[in-house]
Amino acid sequence: MNLLTQAQIIRFHTDRSHDYPSDYQKLGWRTPESQLIRFGILASAFDLNNASVLDVGCGYADFKHFLDKRYSGVSYTGIELMPDFAYEAARRFASDRFASFILGDFSAVDLTEVDYVFSCGALSYRNPDPRHPYLMIQKMYDTARKGIAFTALDQEVFPPHSLLVGLHKIRTLGFCKSLSPEAKLIDGYLPDDFTMVIPKR
C-alpha cells in the first residue's frame, strides 16, 4: 500500500474519531449490529479452539472479545495501520497474555505463520493498484496454515464513496478458488457485504 493511500485511510478514521463518540462509528461501521453480524460469519468459518489467529485491520480488537466468548485457547494477534486504534487495542488487552498487536501495513510487514487469518473490512479501502485486494488475499492465504476468511463490500450494491470501495464478488470468488477449490462465498446476511472462506488442506 503506498504512502498516500495509508495517509488517506488514517485521515478518514482520524476525522471520524473527532466527529463520532462511539467506537463502532470511529471504526467506520454503520451500526454495532452490522459489525457483530460480520464477526459471526467469520467466527463460524472454522473451529478456532486452541488456534492461533491473525486479525488484519483489527481496530480495537473487538473480534478478540467476540472469539473469546465462543472459543477457548485462542492466541490472537492483531495488525492495524491506524496508530490510535492499535495503541488502544494494546491498552485494552495489556493483561492478556494471549493477545499481541502490530502497528503497520499488513501488505508490507513480515509475519509469522498462524493457523487462521481473518479480515473484517480491511479490503474495502480504495487503492490505485487494482491488484491490491488480490495481493492481500494471497498474502493472507500464504500466512495461514489452515485457512482464511474475510469480509468485503459488494461492488454491485455499495454506493460510490471517496475512500471505500466494493469488490466484484464473482471475480473475487474465482480468484479464491484458484487458491483453493474449496473456497466458498457467503452472502445475503447484509445488503452490501459478502464473505469469502478459504480452507487449506
C-alpha positions as CSV (number, residue, x, y, z in Angstrom):
1,M,0.0,0.0,0.0
2,N,1.5,3.3,-1.0
3,L,2.0,6.2,1.5
4,L,-0.8,8.3,0.0
5,T,-3.3,5.6,0.4
6,Q,-2.1,5.0,4.0
7,A,-2.4,8.7,4.8
8,Q,-6.0,8.8,3.3
9,I,-7.1,5.8,5.5
10,I,-5.6,7.4,8.6
11,R,-7.2,10.7,7.9
12,F,-10.6,9.1,7.3
13,H,-10.5,7.4,10.7
14,T,-9.0,10.4,12.4
15,D,-11.8,12.6,11.2
16,R,-14.4,10.0,12.3
17,S,-12.8,9.8,15.7
18,H,-13.2,13.6,16.1
19,D,-16.8,13.6,14.8
20,Y,-18.2,10.5,16.5
21,P,-18.2,9.3,20.1
22,S,-18.8,5.6,19.7
23,D,-16.2,3.0,18.9
24,Y,-18.2,1.5,16.1
25,Q,-18.6,4.8,14.3
26,K,-14.8,5.6,14.7
27,L,-14.1,2.3,13.0
28,G,-16.5,3.1,10.2
29,W,-19.3,0.7,10.9
30,R,-22.9,1.8,10.4
31,T,-24.2,0.1,13.5
32,P,-22.9,-2.2,16.2
33,E,-25.2,-5.0,14.9
34,S,-23.6,-4.9,11.4
35,Q,-20.2,-5.4,13.0
36,L,-21.4,-8.3,15.1
37,I,-23.1,-10.0,12.1
38,R,-19.9,-9.9,10.2
39,F,-18.0,-11.3,13.2
40,G,-20.5,-14.1,13.5
41,I,-20.0,-15.2,9.9
42,L,-16.2,-15.1,10.2
43,A,-16.1,-16.9,13.6
44,S,-18.3,-19.7,12.3
45,A,-16.0,-20.4,9.4
46,F,-13.6,-22.7,11.3
47,D,-13.2,-24.4,14.7
48,L,-10.9,-21.9,16.5
49,N,-10.5,-23.7,19.8
50,N,-6.8,-23.6,20.7
51,A,-6.0,-21.9,17.4
52,S,-3.6,-19.0,16.6
53,V,-5.4,-16.2,14.8
54,L,-4.2,-13.1,12.9
55,D,-6.8,-10.2,12.6
56,V,-5.9,-7.9,9.7
57,G,-7.1,-4.4,10.3
58,C,-8.0,-5.2,13.9
59,G,-9.2,-1.8,15.0
60,Y,-9.8,-2.0,18.8
61,A,-9.6,-5.8,18.6
62,D,-13.4,-6.2,19.1
63,F,-13.1,-9.5,17.2
64,K,-11.0,-10.9,20.0
65,H,-13.7,-10.2,22.5
66,F,-16.1,-12.0,20.2
67,L,-13.9,-15.0,19.8
68,D,-13.2,-15.3,23.5
69,K,-16.9,-15.7,24.2
70,R,-17.2,-18.6,21.7
71,Y,-13.8,-20.4,21.8
72,S,-11.1,-21.3,24.3
73,G,-7.4,-21.1,24.0
74,V,-7.3,-18.6,21.1
75,S,-4.0,-17.0,20.6
76,Y,-4.7,-13.6,18.9
77,T,-2.5,-11.2,17.0
78,G,-4.0,-8.0,15.6
79,I,-2.3,-5.9,13.0
80,E,-3.5,-2.3,12.5
81,L,-2.4,0.6,10.3
82,M,-4.2,3.3,12.4
83,P,-1.9,4.2,15.4
84,D,-4.7,5.3,17.7
85,F,-6.6,2.0,17.2
86,A,-3.5,-0.2,17.6
87,Y,-2.4,1.6,20.8
88,E,-5.9,1.5,22.3
89,A,-6.3,-2.2,21.5
90,A,-2.9,-2.9,23.1
91,R,-4.0,-1.0,26.2
92,R,-7.3,-2.8,26.5
93,F,-5.6,-6.2,26.3
94,A,-2.4,-5.3,28.2
95,S,-3.0,-8.0,30.8
96,D,-4.0,-10.7,28.3
97,R,-1.0,-13.0,27.5
98,F,-2.9,-14.4,24.6
99,A,-3.1,-11.1,22.8
100,S,-0.4,-9.2,20.9
101,F,-0.5,-6.3,18.4
102,I,1.5,-5.0,15.5
103,L,1.3,-1.4,14.2
104,G,1.9,-1.4,10.5
105,D,0.7,-2.1,6.9
106,F,-0.2,-5.8,6.5
107,S,0.9,-5.8,2.9
108,A,4.4,-4.7,3.9
109,V,5.1,-6.5,7.1
110,D,6.9,-9.8,7.5
111,L,4.6,-12.0,9.6
112,T,4.9,-15.3,11.5
113,E,2.7,-18.1,10.2
114,V,-0.6,-18.7,12.1
115,D,-3.4,-21.2,11.9
116,Y,-6.0,-18.7,10.6
117,V,-6.1,-15.2,9.1
118,F,-9.2,-13.1,9.2
119,S,-10.1,-9.6,7.9
120,C,-13.3,-7.7,8.6
121,G,-13.4,-4.7,6.2
122,A,-9.7,-4.2,5.5
123,L,-10.1,-4.9,1.8
124,S,-12.7,-2.1,1.5
125,Y,-10.3,0.8,1.0
126,R,-9.8,2.2,-2.4
127,N,-6.3,1.6,-3.9
128,P,-4.8,2.8,-7.1
129,D,-3.4,-0.6,-7.8
130,P,-6.3,-2.9,-9.0
131,R,-4.3,-5.9,-8.0
132,H,-4.1,-4.8,-4.3
133,P,-7.0,-6.8,-2.9
134,Y,-5.9,-9.9,-4.6
135,L,-2.3,-9.4,-3.3
136,M,-3.7,-9.0,0.2
137,I,-5.8,-12.2,-0.2
138,Q,-2.8,-14.1,-1.5
139,K,-0.6,-12.9,1.5
140,M,-3.4,-13.8,4.0
141,Y,-3.5,-17.3,2.4
142,D,0.3,-17.6,2.5
143,T,0.4,-16.6,6.1
144,A,-2.2,-19.1,7.2
145,R,-1.6,-22.8,7.9
146,K,-5.3,-23.9,8.0
147,G,-7.4,-21.2,6.3
148,I,-8.6,-17.6,5.9
149,A,-11.9,-15.7,5.9
150,F,-12.6,-12.1,5.1
151,T,-15.5,-9.8,4.5
152,A,-15.7,-7.3,1.7
153,L,-18.2,-4.7,0.4
154,D,-20.3,-5.8,-2.6
155,Q,-19.4,-3.7,-5.7
156,E,-22.7,-4.3,-7.3
157,V,-24.7,-2.6,-4.5
158,F,-22.3,-0.4,-2.4
159,P,-22.8,3.2,-3.4
160,P,-19.9,5.4,-4.7
161,H,-17.6,6.6,-1.9
162,S,-14.4,8.7,-1.8
163,L,-12.4,6.1,0.1
164,L,-14.4,2.9,0.5
165,V,-15.0,0.6,-2.5
166,G,-16.6,-2.8,-3.1
167,L,-15.2,-5.9,-4.8
168,H,-16.8,-7.9,-7.5
169,K,-17.8,-11.0,-5.6
170,I,-17.8,-13.4,-8.5
171,R,-14.4,-12.3,-9.8
172,T,-13.2,-12.5,-6.2
173,L,-14.6,-16.0,-5.8
174,G,-12.8,-17.0,-8.9
175,F,-9.5,-15.8,-7.6
176,C,-10.1,-17.5,-4.2
177,K,-10.9,-20.8,-6.0
178,S,-7.6,-20.5,-7.8
179,L,-6.0,-20.7,-4.3
180,S,-8.3,-23.5,-3.1
181,P,-11.1,-25.3,-4.9
182,E,-12.9,-25.4,-1.5
183,A,-13.2,-21.6,-1.3
184,K,-16.8,-20.6,-0.8
185,L,-18.8,-17.4,-1.0
186,I,-21.3,-16.4,1.8
187,D,-23.7,-13.6,1.2
188,G,-27.3,-12.5,1.9
189,Y,-26.6,-11.6,5.6
190,L,-26.3,-7.9,4.9
191,P,-27.4,-5.9,1.8
192,D,-23.9,-4.8,0.7
193,D,-21.4,-7.2,2.1
194,F,-20.1,-10.7,1.4
195,T,-17.6,-13.1,3.0
196,M,-15.1,-15.5,1.5
197,V,-13.9,-18.6,3.4
198,I,-10.8,-20.4,2.0
199,P,-9.7,-23.5,3.9
200,K,-6.3,-25.1,3.4
201,R,-5.9,-28.8,3.4
